[in-house]
Amino acid sequence: MSDPAVLDPVLDRIDADLPAAVERLFALLRIPSISTDPAHAADCAAAADWLAQDLRDMGFDARTYPTAGRPMVVGRGGDGGPHLLFYGHYDVQPVDPLNLWNHPPFEPRLEETPQGQVIRARGAADDKGQLMTFLEACRAWKMVHGRLPCRLTIFLEGEEESGSPSLVPFLEANRDLLTADLALICDTDLFDRDTPAITTRLRGLLGEEVTITGPAMDLHSGMYGGAAINPIRVLARILASLHDETGRVTLPGFYDGVEDPSPDIRAQWDALGFDEAAFLGAVGLSVPAGEAGRGVLESIWARPTCEINGITGGYQGAGFKTVLPAKASAKVSFRLVGRQDPLAVREAFRAHVRAMLPPDCRAEFRDHGASPASVMDLSHPAFEKARAALSAEWPRPAAFTGSGGSIPVAGYFRTVLGMDSLLTGFGLDDDLIHSPNEKYDLRSFHKGIRSWARILAALT
């Protein structure tokens, strides 16, 4: 348990220093560090330099590292206790369409809303505001105690919003610099405004594109219909066969490595009071469509999926054209959980397609990436300590949750650096990340700083 004599002065300093912390965040938000646009390469370098200098001002040994793309920032400080690696990213999404912003996206400001004050700017929530919560917690700790609470390595990336092409090469080339006992990642959300969450499971992702080819050319449906094979019909039959009547995926071996959540985790999810009807109703739906007998949270956090993301074939223009197409294609994605092997799933999918091909048809495949799921080892004592620390700060107890999406860096920390990640963030569903008028609640920023201070106290 954290010593109040150590922690309480840090929390008091955070409260007193909040206006200055907001101004520091504003300074970072003013830098248009859009990694996808070559025209903003100098801005990305400026953001990296700003962060490296801020870390040096706090006593870190910090510098920027050039890559083939945007710079990395690494700062090291503290001694004794566990060695923790904190990861965040300073690059942001493009701002288009600019005309939908209510004020310039790189001129941050505080704005009053019915839910309270928010910080409005591109990058406010994703991820500059989030990463600065951790840096501000470190700053307060240093101001109060004259030292950092433990060994800390700060690792800030500049290409997360453009696919992280330099990340894995940098990790592989700098294992000794970056390997720690545990990684901390602040790029996730609260479960709701009052309930903090630690994301302990991330789904992997496999993308496949299949093209079925039949006749040598498009055919007149009056002259050839009924006599010639139609690739759209073949493709439709194959796609329909990927699920049975209960919603389960039919590929042989697909569920190898899939495990049900433990009773304790199920109890935490039940206690969240998740409203399935409201969740579906918000997008115009009413009935869950996943595997029979599985709730919505379990379906999106702990179950694998096979989804058809696009189908193309035949005439797509205005009007009507009676044609049998020569080709038809589909894009299919698989969200993976547990210990599912994405390469084994790929081979099972391709074998399934080939086995269903009639005479005169052939299949071609194009892969669109393959990454495994990440499941954190909850026996590591840091997770329960962090959950207790978050529960002490927020109105409702923290829960170990899952994510329906994928955060590749957590997987890379496991496969390249051999360490688990503790993912906790303070964003909200309505933060409009990647969209015009992005915001970050001032409450999230303030309590996020306090939360990291509590977690650092609990882990050290």
Disulfide bonds with the S-S distance in Angstrom:
none
